[in-house]
Amino acid sequence: MSLVLEQIKSPGLAQLSYIVGDDAAGVAAVIDPRRDIEVYLHRARQLGLRLTHAIETHIHADFVSGARELQASLDIPVLGGRSDDYQFDYQPLTSGDTITLGNITLEALHTPGHTPEHISLLLSDTKQGEQPFAIFTGDFVFNLDVGRPDLLGEDTKKPLARQLYASLFEQLIPLGDRLEIYPCHGAGSACGKSIGDRTQSTIGNERLFNPAFQDRSPDEFVEWLLSDMPEPPRHYVRLKQVNAAGAPLQGCLQTPQSLSVEAFQRQMDAADTLVIDTRSLLAFGGGHLPGAINIGLGSAFPSWVGWMIDPDQSLLLITEGPDALRQVSEHLFRIGYDNILGYLHGGMTSWQTAGLPLQRITQMPVQELHEHLEQDDFTILDVRSDQEYLSGAVPGARHIYLPHLAENLSHLDPTQTVATYCGSGYRASIAASLLQRHGFASVINIPGSWSAWKSSNFPVEQPAVAS
């Protein structure tokens, strides 16, 4: 066997990168690498491969690219679609340009739409004939979805949507149903509207099941694609700029510094310092450091850090053990949060043993929430997205989407008890901790939230317009 084709998954980002090459020739390229590049270096050593190229399908917005790290570590070129936005040394690719890796060939195909410079890469193996058998589609085509064209702003989203239509119907579909599709993202990424679960597909499969492939005119396609498009995460604009400029070189992922209780306290008192408590909502509610924000470790952790946390702030971490610390560190590194002062050695056990102050957030089951519906001094706050809220809500609930809560605190009465809910309680706990940090004295979180409310068959209000 000479073809090497390995997909590398990045949990939390739903990001997919690839090592592709020829083991007989001993060479390979990395496509859309993430920032912590050791995974590629380690796997290349295992396979006896020399990495010769780092290839970007486009300037990414949802994670920090590892292309420059590979370039600096291995003295190899970075290749990507032609764009004036790149501010570091790279080799531009246009349609028809090829990269030869032994018997393996990658051919660039300009497929704009998600971004203007976006390229896809056709994969051929001379042992399997002259025609390509696969295509790396980056953020152009996913399983059951296509890349969103709105990340560069209102002025460009319609022209990009029209370009995406042309890329899809004039370039991709004519390549034939048998062609395998290897995208840059799977389900859970916000780079599409509703990406499917499969991390590999074919053009034929997508023609059957992907709604973007339905027969539409260009105008109909643009209208369909841009309708009900969710708000892009706040950190996407920043990461697009970071990757265009070239991310700061770090060499490798560093474990944050271990801090004693005393050192942690001193750091907490510094200006522009924030404590992120990554424990579960129930653990956080039972007792946490004053002023801490709860963003629980899980698949949504990097996304909500990006939504809620200013990257210029200095961060202190509360985690549950070494494995959790490693995962949190990886997530933060991959989305460009480099200003981490350290973590609390011994976790909350060391804090409570020292007899230091704690705050709590009451956890109220939906049965009790139901009993408070008619109380005038009790605010129920729905922090789900507009689409979720409009599909049904707890009667009488106020609605502020979580990413916009901080700038809308004046719309809430801090003298009233505020009970927060979302889909499951995860986002509601972030909201409750934010309210508490801003001086709301009586804050309640609803574990299970909307899922538990619906399961209990409690009344549902159908809002006419999001508040």
matplotlib code that plots the C-alpha trace (Angstrom):
import matplotlib.pyplot as plt

x = [0.0, 1.2, -1.7, -1.9, -5.2, -5.8, -8.5, -7.6, -10.6, -10.5, -13.1, -15.0, -14.3, -15.9, -12.9, -11.3, -7.8, -5.9, -2.6, -2.4, 0.6, 2.5, 4.2, 6.3, 7.8, 7.8, 6.2, 2.9, 1.0, -1.2, -4.5, -6.2, -4.0, -5.0, -2.6, -1.3, 0.7, 2.3, -0.5, 0.8, 4.5, 3.9, 1.7, 4.2, 7.0, 4.9, 4.3, 7.8, 6.7, 8.3, 5.8, 6.5, 3.5, 0.9, -2.2, -5.0, -8.4, -9.2, -8.5, -10.2, -12.5, -13.3, -9.9, -6.3, -4.5, -1.4, 0.0, 2.6, 3.6, 4.4, 6.2, 8.4, 9.0, 9.7, 10.8, 8.0, 5.8, 2.3, -0.1, -3.6, -6.0, -4.9, -5.8, -4.4, -5.4, -2.5, 0.2, 2.9, 4.9, 2.7, 2.4, -1.0, -2.9, -5.3, -7.4, -5.2, -2.2, -0.9, 1.1, 2.8, 3.5, 5.0, 2.1, -0.4, -1.5, -3.5, -5.1, -6.4, -9.9, -11.1, -14.4, -15.4, -18.5, -17.7, -14.8, -13.5, -10.1, -11.5, -10.0, -10.9, -8.3, -8.9, -7.1, -5.7, -3.6, -1.8, -2.4, -6.2, -6.2, -5.8, -9.1, -9.5, -11.4, -11.8, -12.0, -11.1, -13.9, -12.8, -15.7, -17.3, -19.4, -20.2, -22.4, -26.0, -24.8, -22.6, -20.4, -22.1, -21.3, -22.0, -18.9, -17.3, -20.2, -23.5, -22.1, -20.5, -22.9, -25.2, -22.3, -20.6, -23.8, -24.1, -20.5, -21.1, -24.0, -21.7, -19.0, -21.6, -23.5, -20.9, -17.8, -18.5, -21.6, -20.1, -17.2, -19.6, -21.4, -18.6, -16.3, -15.6, -16.0, -13.7, -14.8, -13.2, -16.0, -18.6, -21.8, -21.4, -19.5, -21.1, -19.4, -22.7, -26.3, -26.9, -24.0, -24.7, -23.1, -21.0, -17.4, -17.0, -19.5, -19.8, -21.2, -23.9, -24.9, -25.1, -27.1, -29.7, -29.8, -28.2, -30.8, -28.3, -28.2, -31.9, -32.7, -33.0, -32.3, -29.4, -31.8, -33.7, -30.5, -29.3, -32.6, -32.7, -29.1, -29.3, -32.7, -32.7, -28.9, -27.8, -25.7, -22.0, -20.0, -18.4, -14.8, -15.0, -14.1, -11.0, -9.8, -10.1, -7.8, -5.4, -5.1, -4.7, -1.9, -0.4, -1.0, 1.8, 4.2, 4.1, 6.1, 3.9, 1.0, 2.1, 0.4, -0.7, 1.1, 0.0, -0.9, -1.2, -4.3, -2.3, -0.9, -4.3, -5.8, -3.2, -3.8, -7.6, -7.2, -5.4, -7.2, -8.7, -8.4, -11.2, -11.7, -13.3, -14.7, -15.0, -16.9, -20.4, -23.3, -24.3, -20.8, -20.5, -23.8, -22.9, -19.9, -17.5, -15.1, -16.7, -16.9, -16.1, -17.8, -19.1, -18.3, -18.5, -16.0, -17.7, -18.2, -19.5, -16.7, -14.6, -17.6, -18.9, -15.5, -15.2, -18.7, -18.3, -14.7, -12.5, -9.2, -7.3, -8.3, -6.0, -7.5, -7.4, -8.8, -10.7, -10.7, -11.5, -8.2, -5.3, -7.3, -9.8, -6.9, -5.4, -8.6, -9.3, -5.8, -6.1, -9.4, -8.1, -4.9, -6.9, -9.0, -6.2, -6.6, -2.9, -3.1, -3.6, -2.1, -2.5, -4.9, -5.8, -3.6, -5.9, -9.0, -11.9, -10.8, -7.7, -9.9, -12.5, -9.8, -8.3, -11.6, -12.0, -15.3, -17.7, -20.7, -23.6, -26.2, -29.5, -30.5, -34.3, -36.0, -38.7, -41.5, -40.6, -40.2, -43.7, -45.0, -43.3, -45.0, -47.4, -45.0, -44.4, -41.0, -39.6, -38.0, -37.7, -34.9, -34.7, -31.1, -31.6, -31.2, -34.0, -34.9, -35.2, -37.2, -39.7, -40.3, -41.8, -41.0, -41.9, -44.9, -44.0, -40.3, -38.1, -35.7, -32.1, -29.8, -26.8, -24.1, -25.9, -26.7, -23.8, -24.8, -28.5, -28.2, -30.0, -33.1, -33.3, -34.2, -31.3, -33.6, -35.7, -34.9, -33.8, -34.1, -32.2, -33.0, -31.8, -32.1, -30.4, -29.1, -25.5, -25.9, -28.3, -25.4, -23.1, -25.9, -26.5, -22.8, -22.5, -25.5, -24.0, -20.7, -22.4, -24.1, -27.4, -27.9, -30.6, -29.9, -31.3, -30.3, -32.8, -31.1, -32.6, -34.2, -36.4, -35.9, -37.1, -40.0, -41.2, -40.8, -42.9, -45.7, -45.9, -47.6, -45.7, -46.0, -45.6, -43.9, -44.9, -41.7, -38.4, -38.0]
y = [0.0, 3.5, 5.8, 7.2, 9.0, 9.6, 11.9, 13.7, 14.7, 17.6, 17.2, 20.4, 22.0, 19.3, 20.0, 17.5, 17.6, 15.2, 13.5, 12.4, 11.1, 8.1, 5.8, 4.1, 7.5, 8.5, 11.9, 13.4, 16.7, 18.0, 19.6, 22.2, 21.5, 22.5, 24.5, 21.7, 20.0, 17.3, 14.9, 15.2, 15.0, 11.9, 10.1, 10.9, 9.4, 6.3, 5.9, 6.7, 9.8, 13.2, 16.0, 18.3, 20.7, 22.4, 23.2, 25.5, 25.2, 28.7, 31.2, 29.6, 31.4, 28.8, 27.6, 28.7, 27.1, 25.1, 25.8, 28.3, 26.0, 23.3, 25.7, 26.9, 23.4, 21.6, 24.4, 23.5, 25.7, 26.8, 26.6, 28.1, 29.9, 33.2, 36.1, 39.5, 38.9, 36.6, 38.5, 35.8, 33.8, 31.3, 29.8, 30.7, 28.0, 28.5, 26.0, 23.4, 23.8, 20.4, 19.0, 15.6, 13.2, 10.1, 8.4, 10.8, 14.0, 16.9, 19.3, 22.6, 23.6, 27.2, 26.8, 30.2, 30.8, 30.2, 32.6, 34.2, 32.4, 28.9, 26.0, 22.3, 19.6, 16.7, 13.5, 11.1, 8.0, 6.6, 3.1, 3.8, 5.5, 9.0, 10.4, 11.8, 9.6, 12.0, 15.7, 17.6, 20.2, 22.2, 24.4, 24.3, 21.1, 19.0, 16.1, 17.4, 21.1, 23.6, 26.4, 29.5, 32.6, 35.3, 35.3, 38.2, 40.6, 41.8, 43.3, 40.1, 37.4, 37.5, 37.6, 34.8, 32.8, 33.2, 32.1, 29.0, 28.1, 28.2, 26.2, 23.6, 23.2, 24.1, 22.6, 19.9, 18.1, 17.5, 15.6, 12.6, 10.8, 8.3, 11.0, 10.8, 13.9, 14.7, 17.9, 20.1, 19.8, 17.4, 17.8, 20.5, 23.1, 26.5, 26.8, 25.5, 25.8, 22.1, 19.8, 16.1, 13.4, 11.7, 12.8, 11.4, 11.2, 11.1, 13.5, 10.9, 10.7, 14.5, 14.8, 12.5, 13.8, 17.3, 20.0, 22.4, 20.1, 20.5, 21.9, 25.7, 28.8, 30.9, 33.4, 30.7, 29.1, 32.4, 33.0, 29.5, 29.5, 32.8, 32.2, 31.2, 31.5, 31.4, 34.2, 33.5, 33.0, 36.1, 34.8, 34.0, 37.5, 37.5, 34.1, 35.0, 37.9, 35.8, 33.2, 35.8, 37.5, 34.1, 32.9, 33.5, 30.6, 28.6, 25.6, 23.2, 23.1, 24.1, 22.9, 26.0, 26.8, 25.1, 27.8, 27.4, 28.9, 31.9, 32.5, 32.0, 34.6, 37.1, 36.6, 36.9, 40.4, 41.7, 43.8, 42.1, 38.7, 36.1, 32.8, 30.1, 27.2, 24.2, 21.9, 20.7, 23.0, 21.1, 21.1, 24.8, 25.6, 23.8, 26.1, 28.2, 31.1, 34.5, 36.1, 32.9, 32.1, 28.6, 27.1, 23.4, 21.1, 19.4, 19.4, 23.0, 24.4, 26.0, 27.5, 29.2, 30.4, 32.0, 33.6, 34.8, 35.5, 38.4, 37.0, 39.9, 38.9, 37.0, 33.6, 31.4, 27.9, 25.6, 22.0, 18.5, 16.6, 16.3, 14.9, 17.7, 20.2, 18.7, 18.9, 22.5, 23.5, 22.0, 23.7, 27.1, 26.7, 25.7, 28.9, 31.2, 31.9, 32.2, 34.4, 31.7, 32.6, 29.1, 26.7, 26.1, 23.3, 20.8, 22.3, 23.3, 20.9, 23.1, 26.3, 24.9, 23.4, 26.8, 28.1, 30.7, 32.3, 30.5, 31.5, 29.3, 29.2, 27.5, 24.7, 24.6, 21.7, 22.5, 21.4, 24.2, 26.6, 25.8, 26.9, 30.3, 31.2, 33.7, 35.5, 39.2, 39.3, 36.4, 36.7, 33.7, 34.3, 32.2, 32.4, 30.2, 31.4, 33.3, 30.2, 28.1, 30.7, 31.2, 27.4, 27.5, 28.9, 28.8, 31.1, 34.6, 34.2, 37.1, 36.3, 37.4, 35.2, 34.3, 36.0, 39.3, 39.0, 41.2, 44.2, 43.8, 43.6, 46.9, 45.2, 43.1, 44.0, 43.1, 43.3, 40.4, 36.7, 35.6, 32.0, 31.1, 28.3, 27.1, 23.7, 21.5, 23.9, 24.2, 27.7, 28.7, 28.0, 30.3, 33.0, 32.5, 32.9, 36.0, 37.6, 36.7, 38.2, 41.4, 41.8, 40.0, 38.7, 36.1, 33.9, 30.4, 27.9, 25.3, 21.9, 20.1, 23.4, 23.2, 19.5, 18.8, 21.3, 19.6, 16.1, 17.2, 18.3, 21.8, 24.6, 26.1, 29.6, 30.3, 33.7, 35.8, 37.8, 37.3, 40.0]
z = [0.0, -0.8, -0.1, 3.4, 4.3, 7.9, 9.4, 12.7, 14.8, 17.3, 20.0, 21.0, 17.6, 15.5, 13.3, 10.9, 9.5, 7.4, 6.8, 3.2, 1.3, 0.0, 2.4, -0.3, -1.1, 2.6, 2.1, 3.2, 3.6, 6.3, 5.3, 7.6, 10.6, 14.1, 16.4, 18.5, 15.8, 17.8, 16.7, 13.1, 14.0, 16.2, 13.6, 10.8, 12.9, 13.5, 9.7, 8.7, 6.8, 6.1, 6.2, 3.2, 3.0, 5.2, 3.2, 4.1, 2.3, 3.5, 6.3, 9.2, 11.6, 14.3, 15.4, 15.4, 12.4, 12.9, 9.5, 10.6, 13.5, 11.0, 8.8, 11.6, 13.1, 9.9, 7.5, 5.0, 2.9, 3.7, 0.7, 0.5, -1.7, -3.2, -0.9, -0.1, 3.5, 4.3, 6.1, 6.3, 3.8, 1.9, -1.6, -3.3, -5.1, -8.0, -9.9, -11.6, -9.4, -8.2, -5.3, -5.9, -3.1, -4.6, -6.5, -4.8, -6.4, -4.9, -7.4, -6.3, -7.2, -6.5, -4.7, -3.3, -1.3, 2.3, 1.8, -1.4, -1.4, -0.5, -2.4, -2.4, -3.1, -5.6, -4.6, -7.1, -6.8, -10.0, -8.7, -8.9, -12.3, -13.6, -12.3, -8.8, -6.4, -3.5, -2.7, 0.5, 0.7, 3.7, 4.7, 1.3, 1.6, 4.7, 5.3, 4.9, 4.7, 3.1, 4.5, 5.7, 3.5, 6.2, 8.3, 6.5, 7.1, 5.7, 2.5, 1.3, 2.3, -0.8, -3.3, -1.5, -1.4, -5.1, -5.6, -3.4, -5.7, -8.7, -6.9, -5.9, -9.2, -11.8, -10.2, -7.6, -8.9, -12.4, -10.8, -10.4, -7.7, -6.9, -5.6, -1.9, 0.2, 3.2, 4.9, 7.6, 10.0, 11.4, 13.5, 16.2, 14.2, 13.7, 10.2, 8.7, 9.7, 10.5, 9.7, 9.7, 11.8, 9.0, 8.8, 5.3, 2.4, -1.4, -3.9, -4.7, -1.1, -0.7, -3.9, -2.3, 1.2, 1.4, 1.1, -0.5, -3.5, -4.3, -7.7, -7.2, -9.2, -8.0, -6.4, -4.7, -3.4, -1.9, -0.2, 1.2, 2.4, 4.2, 5.8, 9.5, 9.6, 13.2, 14.6, 14.1, 17.3, 18.5, 18.4, 14.7, 13.6, 15.9, 14.8, 11.1, 11.8, 13.8, 11.1, 8.3, 10.2, 11.3, 14.8, 17.4, 17.4, 20.6, 19.8, 21.7, 24.1, 27.6, 30.8, 32.8, 36.0, 39.2, 41.8, 45.6, 47.2, 48.3, 44.8, 43.3, 45.6, 44.7, 41.0, 41.5, 42.9, 39.8, 37.3, 34.2, 35.7, 35.5, 37.1, 34.8, 36.8, 34.4, 36.8, 36.2, 36.9, 40.1, 41.5, 40.7, 42.2, 45.5, 46.1, 44.0, 44.2, 44.4, 40.9, 39.0, 35.7, 35.2, 31.7, 32.2, 30.4, 27.6, 23.8, 23.9, 26.1, 23.5, 21.7, 24.9, 26.0, 22.5, 22.9, 26.5, 27.4, 26.3, 25.0, 26.5, 30.0, 32.2, 33.1, 36.2, 36.0, 38.3, 37.0, 38.3, 38.1, 35.7, 32.7, 32.9, 33.1, 30.0, 28.0, 29.1, 28.2, 24.7, 24.1, 25.1, 23.1, 19.9, 20.0, 20.9, 24.6, 25.6, 28.6, 31.3, 34.6, 36.1, 37.8, 41.4, 42.7, 44.5, 43.0, 45.2, 48.0, 48.7, 48.7, 51.1, 53.4, 53.7, 55.0, 52.3, 51.2, 48.8, 46.8, 45.9, 43.2, 44.1, 41.7, 41.3, 39.7, 37.1, 39.5, 41.8, 38.9, 37.8, 41.3, 40.8, 37.5, 39.0, 41.4, 40.6, 42.3, 40.4, 36.9, 34.6, 32.1, 28.9, 27.6, 24.5, 20.9, 19.2, 17.2, 20.3, 22.1, 19.3, 19.1, 22.6, 26.1, 29.7, 30.2, 31.1, 30.6, 29.6, 26.7, 26.3, 24.3, 26.5, 24.3, 24.7, 28.4, 29.7, 27.6, 28.6, 32.3, 32.7, 31.3, 34.4, 38.0, 40.3, 43.3, 42.0, 42.1, 38.6, 37.5, 34.3, 31.9, 28.5, 26.8, 29.4, 32.1, 30.8, 29.3, 32.1, 34.6, 32.6, 32.7, 36.4, 37.2, 35.1, 36.8, 40.2, 39.2, 38.3, 41.7, 41.3, 44.8, 44.2, 41.2, 40.5, 37.9, 36.5, 35.9, 33.0, 31.9, 28.8, 28.3, 31.8, 31.5, 28.3, 29.9, 32.8, 30.4, 31.9, 29.9, 26.9, 25.6, 21.9, 21.7, 18.7, 18.6, 20.4, 23.1]

ax = plt.figure().add_subplot(projection="3d")
ax.plot(x, y, z, "-o")
ax.set_aspect("equal")
plt.show()
